[in-house]
Amino acid sequence: MPAELNLKLRILHDDDVAFGPGKADLLEAIADAGSISGAARAMNMSYRRAWLLVDVMNRCFHEPLVHSAAGGSHGGGAQLTETGLAVLTQFRKMEAAAHKAAQTHMATLAAMLKDA
């Protein structure tokens, strides 16, 4: 079976991974679920882990990517900010462009790897 390569992009900010494919997936899940807890459940992730990832994203960018309101009798929830939506959109475009640009190189490298 020929080797399969997977290209993953990460945006680093100081010692933090400010954004990457997992955080992009989390933002999409928050947009779908309307809450961090719902997104965490959908991704089989603990609420604490999801909250920590959101916290890192919010700290790394000039403006928060996610706005959340505490739960309780009046509900709560979370939503992407305009900046969050813009970062997510740009990251997905960057991923698509990088994958397209790397296809030839990835095929060459895959051919050099041992079969699994």
Order of alpha helices (4+ residues) and beta strands (2+ residues): beta-beta-alpha-alpha-alpha-beta-beta-alpha
